[in-house]
């Protein structure tokens, strides 16, 4: 059962601001893309069908602390760690680095919900086919 996931991302020109560094908001996009890739490795998605319902993962909290600039063409290592696994929610910690240089770290808390069109969104326990594949990191 995974509690961690690694991926990389090359900084695109469109990720940078007028100063030539990655715009702060792009790190939230990078975190979300890493989360999507993590869930795909489990055979699911941030939007999936289950028991005739559409399951989604609305955000409860998203933060990012910036340590060092990243620029166009940098290859960032993104390390996702499940730091909390609740009955209905997950909290991820993200570490961004370029080689040995720490770039940023962030946190994303999400809740498992039924998100059927035309219905009120409601939280549910994480279905077993997902929950059974994820464990909370120990460190």
Z-matrix of the N, CA and C atoms (Angstrom, degrees):
N
C 1 1.449
C 2 1.525 1 109.18
N 3 1.308 2 117.65 1 124.16
C 4 1.459 3 118.56 2 -178.49
C 5 1.533 4 112.96 3 -78.76
N 6 1.312 5 113.82 4 146.24
C 7 1.452 6 121.91 5 170.44
C 8 1.522 7 109.41 6 -124.07
N 9 1.344 8 115.26 7 -6.49
C 10 1.458 9 120.66 8 -178.39
C 11 1.523 10 109.98 9 -139.43
N 12 1.334 11 114.72 10 157.67
C 13 1.455 12 121.69 11 -179.63
C 14 1.521 13 107.29 12 -151.17
N 15 1.321 14 116.35 13 140.18
C 16 1.468 15 121.92 14 177.23
C 17 1.520 16 109.80 15 -121.59
N 18 1.319 17 115.48 16 142.08
C 19 1.455 18 121.37 17 173.50
C 20 1.522 19 107.32 18 -150.92
N 21 1.316 20 116.22 19 172.58
C 22 1.461 21 121.03 20 175.42
C 23 1.519 22 109.22 21 -128.15
N 24 1.309 23 114.39 22 161.17
C 25 1.462 24 120.11 23 176.65
C 26 1.521 25 108.07 24 -148.59
N 27 1.323 26 115.23 25 128.98
C 28 1.465 27 120.62 26 174.56
C 29 1.525 28 107.88 27 -86.41
N 30 1.312 29 116.27 28 130.33
C 31 1.460 30 121.57 29 -179.64
C 32 1.529 31 108.98 30 -68.41
N 33 1.318 32 115.33 31 122.03
C 34 1.465 33 121.80 32 177.42
C 35 1.532 34 109.52 33 -87.43
N 36 1.323 35 116.58 34 157.94
C 37 1.462 36 120.64 35 178.11
C 38 1.523 37 110.66 36 -57.15
N 39 1.329 38 116.08 37 -37.14
C 40 1.469 39 120.73 38 -179.09
C 41 1.532 40 112.56 39 -69.07
N 42 1.327 41 118.11 40 -12.24
C 43 1.462 42 122.05 41 176.85
C 44 1.525 43 112.21 42 -81.85
N 45 1.330 44 117.08 43 -11.84
C 46 1.466 45 120.54 44 -172.69
C 47 1.523 46 112.14 45 -99.58
N 48 1.347 47 114.12 46 159.89
C 49 1.468 48 120.67 47 179.52
C 50 1.531 49 109.89 48 -103.67
N 51 1.321 50 116.53 49 -171.34
C 52 1.469 51 121.32 50 -177.81
C 53 1.528 52 112.58 51 -62.57
N 54 1.336 53 116.92 52 -23.45
C 55 1.463 54 120.48 53 178.25
C 56 1.526 55 111.60 54 -83.58
N 57 1.345 56 117.32 55 -5.78
C 58 1.459 57 121.04 56 178.82
C 59 1.514 58 114.20 57 86.25
N 60 1.329 59 117.20 58 9.41
C 61 1.454 60 120.27 59 178.11
C 62 1.533 61 109.48 60 -110.43
N 63 1.324 62 116.05 61 162.09
C 64 1.461 63 120.05 62 179.75
C 65 1.529 64 108.63 63 -61.29
N 66 1.328 65 115.45 64 126.55
C 67 1.467 66 120.87 65 177.83
C 68 1.516 67 109.29 66 -64.93
N 69 1.316 68 117.20 67 139.36
C 70 1.471 69 121.23 68 -175.40
C 71 1.516 70 112.80 69 -52.50
N 72 1.321 71 117.68 70 -36.91
C 73 1.467 72 120.88 71 -176.10
C 74 1.523 73 113.01 72 -67.10
N 75 1.311 74 117.41 73 -24.07
C 76 1.462 75 120.69 74 -177.35
C 77 1.530 76 112.34 75 -67.51
N 78 1.326 77 117.10 76 -25.68
C 79 1.455 78 118.83 77 178.52
C 80 1.529 79 111.54 78 -63.56
N 81 1.330 80 117.13 79 -29.90
C 82 1.462 81 120.07 80 175.64
C 83 1.528 82 110.49 81 -68.62
N 84 1.318 83 116.52 82 -36.86
C 85 1.469 84 121.19 83 174.62
C 86 1.523 85 110.03 84 -64.93
N 87 1.330 86 117.28 85 -42.28
C 88 1.462 87 121.56 86 179.20
C 89 1.531 88 110.69 87 -63.10
N 90 1.347 89 116.56 88 -41.52
C 91 1.468 90 119.72 89 178.70
C 92 1.522 91 110.41 90 -62.89
N 93 1.325 92 116.21 91 -44.69
C 94 1.457 93 119.72 92 -179.04
C 95 1.526 94 111.06 93 -64.48
N 96 1.313 95 117.70 94 -40.59
C 97 1.467 96 120.95 95 178.73
C 98 1.533 97 110.60 96 -63.60
N 99 1.333 98 117.41 97 -39.28
C 100 1.466 99 120.54 98 177.64
C 101 1.527 100 110.39 99 -66.40
N 102 1.329 101 117.17 100 -40.54
C 103 1.469 102 120.68 101 176.67
C 104 1.528 103 110.15 102 -60.14
N 105 1.328 104 117.43 103 -45.70
C 106 1.462 105 121.03 104 179.38
C 107 1.525 106 110.79 105 -59.59
N 108 1.324 107 116.62 106 -44.42
C 109 1.467 108 120.43 107 179.67
C 110 1.529 109 110.60 108 -63.58
N 111 1.330 110 117.16 109 -41.20
C 112 1.467 111 121.76 110 177.49
C 113 1.523 112 110.22 111 -58.89
N 114 1.318 113 117.28 112 -49.31
C 115 1.466 114 120.47 113 -178.79
C 116 1.527 115 111.75 114 -64.01
N 117 1.339 116 117.54 115 -35.72
C 118 1.468 117 120.32 116 176.81
C 119 1.524 118 110.98 117 -62.11
N 120 1.348 119 117.71 118 -35.36
C 121 1.470 120 119.31 119 178.44
C 122 1.526 121 111.19 120 -65.49
N 123 1.331 122 116.94 121 -19.26
C 124 1.464 123 121.84 122 177.82
C 125 1.526 124 112.02 123 -92.62
N 126 1.336 125 116.18 124 1.04
C 127 1.456 126 120.66 125 -179.82
C 128 1.517 127 113.47 126 80.92
N 129 1.323 128 117.24 127 21.61
C 130 1.457 129 121.21 128 179.22
C 131 1.522 130 109.26 129 -134.90
N 132 1.317 131 116.67 130 -166.43
C 133 1.455 132 122.33 131 -175.33
C 134 1.523 133 109.06 132 -153.52
N 135 1.324 134 115.95 133 171.81
C 136 1.467 135 119.13 134 173.38
C 137 1.523 136 111.00 135 -75.07
N 138 1.295 137 117.01 136 -8.31
C 139 1.458 138 122.53 137 175.20
C 140 1.522 139 107.08 138 -140.76
N 141 1.328 140 115.95 139 107.25
C 142 1.461 141 119.64 140 -175.42
C 143 1.525 142 110.02 141 -142.57
N 144 1.303 143 115.90 142 156.17
C 145 1.473 144 121.22 143 176.90
C 146 1.518 145 109.49 144 -90.33
N 147 1.335 146 115.34 145 140.01
C 148 1.464 147 121.13 146 178.63
C 149 1.522 148 108.59 147 -154.29
N 150 1.319 149 116.71 148 123.21
C 151 1.476 150 122.53 149 179.39
C 152 1.531 151 112.51 150 50.16
N 153 1.308 152 116.34 151 41.31
C 154 1.459 153 121.07 152 178.50
C 155 1.518 154 114.76 153 77.41
N 156 1.333 155 117.74 154 8.26
C 157 1.459 156 122.47 155 -179.95
C 158 1.514 157 110.88 156 -118.62
N 159 1.316 158 115.78 157 158.42
C 160 1.458 159 121.69 158 173.62
C 161 1.530 160 107.22 159 -95.81
N 162 1.333 161 115.87 160 120.62
C 163 1.460 162 122.34 161 178.90
C 164 1.525 163 108.53 162 -97.31
N 165 1.324 164 116.29 163 134.46
C 166 1.457 165 122.30 164 176.11
C 167 1.518 166 110.49 165 -136.65
N 168 1.325 167 116.08 166 176.08
C 169 1.465 168 122.88 167 -175.53
C 170 1.528 169 110.45 168 -132.34
N 171 1.332 170 118.85 169 71.38
C 172 1.470 171 119.78 170 177.10
C 173 1.534 172 111.66 171 -58.23
N 174 1.309 173 114.82 172 151.85
C 175 1.453 174 121.89 173 -177.65
C 176 1.523 175 111.10 174 -85.09
N 177 1.328 176 115.66 175 137.75
C 178 1.456 177 122.09 176 174.34
C 179 1.524 178 110.92 177 -101.70
N 180 1.334 179 115.36 178 -35.41
C 181 1.461 180 120.64 179 -177.17
C 182 1.517 181 108.50 180 -156.44
N 183 1.327 182 115.85 181 143.23
C 184 1.460 183 121.45 182 175.04
C 185 1.521 184 108.14 183 -145.67
N 186 1.338 185 115.63 184 124.80
C 187 1.462 186 120.61 185 179.06
C 188 1.519 187 109.30 186 -136.22
N 189 1.330 188 114.92 187 158.35
C 190 1.454 189 119.89 188 175.87
C 191 1.525 190 108.88 189 -152.85
N 192 1.323 191 115.45 190 136.14
C 193 1.457 192 122.54 191 175.97
C 194 1.527 193 106.95 192 -115.85
N 195 1.326 194 115.55 193 131.98
C 196 1.461 195 121.78 194 -174.19
C 197 1.518 196 109.99 195 -103.84
N 198 1.335 197 115.89 196 131.72
C 199 1.457 198 121.23 197 -173.56
C 200 1.521 199 113.47 198 -113.67
N 201 1.331 200 116.54 199 -35.69
C 202 1.460 201 121.56 200 -176.28
C 203 1.525 202 107.78 201 -155.10
N 204 1.330 203 118.47 202 144.46
C 205 1.467 204 118.89 203 -178.52
C 206 1.522 205 113.39 204 -70.33
N 207 1.316 206 114.80 205 149.91
C 208 1.465 207 122.84 206 170.57
C 209 1.518 208 106.64 207 -119.60
N 210 1.321 209 116.75 208 149.47
C 211 1.461 210 121.48 209 -175.11
C 212 1.533 211 111.06 210 -129.62
N 213 1.321 212 114.97 211 171.06
C 214 1.456 213 123.59 212 177.91
C 215 1.526 214 110.48 213 -47.31
N 216 1.332 215 115.47 214 133.97
C 217 1.463 216 125.76 215 177.69
C 218 1.528 217 114.06 216 78.63
N 219 1.342 218 119.07 217 -7.48
C 220 1.463 219 118.72 218 173.43
C 221 1.518 220 109.37 219 -61.02
N 222 1.322 221 116.98 220 144.88
C 223 1.463 222 121.83 221 172.79
C 224 1.525 223 106.61 222 -104.23
N 225 1.314 224 115.11 223 115.68
C 226 1.457 225 121.31 224 -178.66
C 227 1.523 226 109.94 225 -96.53
N 228 1.321 227 115.76 226 132.91
C 229 1.456 228 121.76 227 170.37
C 230 1.520 229 106.25 228 -86.93
N 231 1.319 230 116.72 229 129.48
C 232 1.461 231 121.57 230 179.83
C 233 1.523 232 107.64 231 -118.54
N 234 1.320 233 114.99 232 119.24
C 235 1.461 234 122.18 233 -178.93
C 236 1.525 235 107.62 234 -111.04
N 237 1.326 236 116.19 235 114.05
C 238 1.462 237 123.18 236 177.11
C 239 1.517 238 107.75 237 -98.53
N 240 1.328 239 115.87 238 134.99
C 241 1.462 240 121.36 239 177.32
C 242 1.531 241 107.52 240 -133.70
N 243 1.336 242 117.08 241 131.76
C 244 1.468 243 121.67 242 174.89
C 245 1.527 244 106.51 243 -80.16
N 246 1.340 245 116.19 244 106.57
C 247 1.466 246 119.16 245 -176.96
C 248 1.526 247 112.21 246 -95.66
N 249 1.321 248 116.58 247 -13.57
C 250 1.460 249 119.63 248 174.56
C 251 1.528 250 108.61 249 -150.99
N 252 1.314 251 114.79 250 130.42
C 253 1.464 252 121.10 251 175.02
C 254 1.523 253 106.18 252 -122.20
N 255 1.325 254 115.92 253 106.38
C 256 1.456 255 121.08 254 176.62
C 257 1.516 256 110.27 255 -95.56
N 258 1.300 257 116.17 256 -176.11
C 259 1.458 258 121.02 257 177.45
C 260 1.526 259 110.90 258 -66.38
N 261 1.344 260 115.85 259 -39.12
C 262 1.460 261 121.18 260 -176.09
C 263 1.529 262 113.45 261 -117.47
N 264 1.312 263 118.27 262 -6.92
C 265 1.461 264 119.68 263 -171.72
C 266 1.518 265 112.35 264 -137.29
N 267 1.317 266 114.30 265 162.57
C 268 1.458 267 123.42 266 174.78
C 269 1.519 268 108.23 267 -131.45
N 270 1.321 269 116.50 268 144.67
C 271 1.461 270 121.11 269 171.32
C 272 1.512 271 107.67 270 -124.34
N 273 1.333 272 114.40 271 126.51
C 274 1.456 273 121.93 272 -179.78
C 275 1.529 274 109.37 273 -107.18
N 276 1.315 275 115.74 274 146.03
C 277 1.459 276 121.35 275 168.03
C 278 1.518 277 106.18 276 -114.46
N 279 1.322 278 115.35 277 138.87
C 280 1.459 279 122.12 278 -179.44
C 281 1.523 280 109.22 279 -120.01
N 282 1.313 281 115.73 280 134.59
C 283 1.463 282 122.56 281 173.47
C 284 1.519 283 107.17 282 -118.08
N 285 1.319 284 116.31 283 125.34
C 286 1.460 285 122.62 284 177.86
C 287 1.514 286 108.10 285 -108.68
N 288 1.324 287 116.11 286 132.64
C 289 1.465 288 119.72 287 176.78
C 290 1.519 289 109.74 288 -145.28
N 291 1.322 290 113.69 289 160.46
C 292 1.463 291 122.26 290 172.64
C 293 1.516 292 104.48 291 -125.65
N 294 1.331 293 115.87 292 103.52
C 295 1.454 294 119.13 293 -172.40
C 296 1.518 295 108.89 294 62.73
N 297 1.314 296 117.08 295 -126.29
C 298 1.467 297 121.82 296 179.09
C 299 1.531 298 112.58 297 -89.87
N 300 1.329 299 117.41 298 -0.98
C 301 1.466 300 120.84 299 -176.23
C 302 1.515 301 111.47 300 -90.70
N 303 1.327 302 117.89 301 116.69
C 304 1.472 303 119.62 302 174.29
C 305 1.529 304 109.36 303 -68.28
N 306 1.324 305 115.78 304 133.98
C 307 1.461 306 121.28 305 -177.91
C 308 1.532 307 110.92 306 -106.20
N 309 1.324 308 117.15 307 -45.96
C 310 1.472 309 121.15 308 -177.50
C 311 1.521 310 108.47 309 -165.44
N 312 1.329 311 115.31 310 164.72
C 313 1.460 312 120.11 311 168.68
C 314 1.520 313 107.86 312 -142.02
N 315 1.328 314 114.42 313 146.03
C 316 1.456 315 119.60 314 -176.33
C 317 1.507 316 112.08 315 -141.25
N 318 1.319 317 114.64 316 172.67
C 319 1.456 318 121.40 317 178.67
C 320 1.522 319 107.71 318 -140.36
N 321 1.312 320 115.19 319 141.20
C 322 1.455 321 122.44 320 178.87
C 323 1.523 322 108.05 321 -137.37
N 324 1.335 323 116.41 322 121.37
C 325 1.466 324 122.02 323 175.64
C 326 1.516 325 108.25 324 -109.78
N 327 1.333 326 115.36 325 131.42
C 328 1.461 327 121.55 326 -176.09
C 329 1.527 328 109.39 327 -131.23
N 330 1.325 329 115.98 328 154.69
C 331 1.459 330 120.21 329 178.55
C 332 1.525 331 108.68 330 -124.86
N 333 1.317 332 116.33 331 138.58
C 334 1.458 333 121.97 332 178.99
C 335 1.533 334 108.51 333 -77.42
N 336 1.317 335 115.74 334 127.42
C 337 1.467 336 120.25 335 -176.06
C 338 1.523 337 111.44 336 -139.39
N 339 1.324 338 114.39 337 154.01
C 340 1.457 339 120.51 338 165.39
C 341 1.519 340 105.99 339 -85.99
N 342 1.321 341 115.11 340 125.09
C 343 1.463 342 122.26 341 -174.39
C 344 1.529 343 110.47 342 -124.30
N 345 1.334 344 117.05 343 51.64
C 346 1.456 345 120.12 344 -179.12
C 347 1.521 346 110.43 345 -71.01
N 348 1.328 347 116.98 346 136.85
C 349 1.459 348 120.27 347 177.45
C 350 1.532 349 110.65 348 -56.89
N 351 1.330 350 115.49 349 136.47
C 352 1.455 351 120.80 350 177.94
C 353 1.516 352 114.86 351 81.09
N 354 1.329 353 117.28 352 -1.18
C 355 1.460 354 121.75 353 179.20
C 356 1.527 355 109.90 354 -116.49
N 357 1.318 356 115.59 355 157.03
C 358 1.451 357 120.60 356 174.33
C 359 1.533 358 108.50 357 -69.26
N 360 1.332 359 116.56 358 135.84
C 361 1.457 360 121.13 359 177.22
C 362 1.525 361 108.36 360 -67.55
N 363 1.347 362 115.81 361 134.60
C 364 1.464 363 119.00 362 178.82
C 365 1.530 364 109.78 363 -138.70
N 366 1.338 365 114.01 364 138.65
C 367 1.462 366 119.69 365 -179.78
C 368 1.516 367 110.10 366 -74.42
N 369 1.320 368 114.08 367 149.17
C 370 1.469 369 121.46 368 179.03
C 371 1.523 370 108.98 369 -140.40
N 372 1.328 371 117.78 370 159.26
C 373 1.468 372 118.67 371 170.99
C 374 1.528 373 109.55 372 -59.82
N 375 1.314 374 115.52 373 143.57
C 376 1.466 375 120.09 374 178.21
C 377 1.529 376 108.03 375 -60.14
N 378 1.333 377 117.92 376 123.30
C 379 1.466 378 119.93 377 -179.44
C 380 1.531 379 111.57 378 -55.94
N 381 1.315 380 115.37 379 145.16
C 382 1.463 381 121.41 380 -176.68
C 383 1.524 382 113.02 381 -55.20
N 384 1.342 383 117.45 382 -36.19
C 385 1.461 384 118.61 383 -176.87
C 386 1.535 385 111.69 384 -65.14
N 387 1.323 386 116.66 385 -16.98
C 388 1.468 387 121.23 386 173.74
C 389 1.532 388 109.50 387 -100.66
N 390 1.324 389 116.65 388 -52.61
C 391 1.472 390 122.00 389 -174.90
C 392 1.529 391 112.12 390 -57.08
N 393 1.320 392 117.06 391 -38.26
C 394 1.458 393 120.58 392 -177.73
C 395 1.527 394 113.14 393 -67.26
N 396 1.333 395 116.29 394 -14.56
C 397 1.475 396 120.60 395 -178.67
C 398 1.526 397 113.75 396 -98.16
N 399 1.328 398 117.38 397 -6.45
C 400 1.460 399 121.70 398 -174.33
C 401 1.517 400 109.77 399 -118.34
N 402 1.322 401 115.20 400 137.82
C 403 1.454 402 118.48 401 172.10
C 404 1.525 403 108.25 402 -129.05
N 405 1.297 404 114.02 403 156.75
C 406 1.461 405 121.19 404 177.46
C 407 1.521 406 108.76 405 -76.31
N 408 1.319 407 116.79 406 137.01
C 409 1.458 408 120.66 407 177.93
C 410 1.521 409 109.74 408 -66.90
N 411 1.318 410 116.31 409 146.82
C 412 1.463 411 120.80 410 -177.30
C 413 1.519 412 112.18 411 -91.98
N 414 1.321 413 118.66 412 -16.17
C 415 1.457 414 121.07 413 179.09
C 416 1.498 415 111.08 414 -129.01
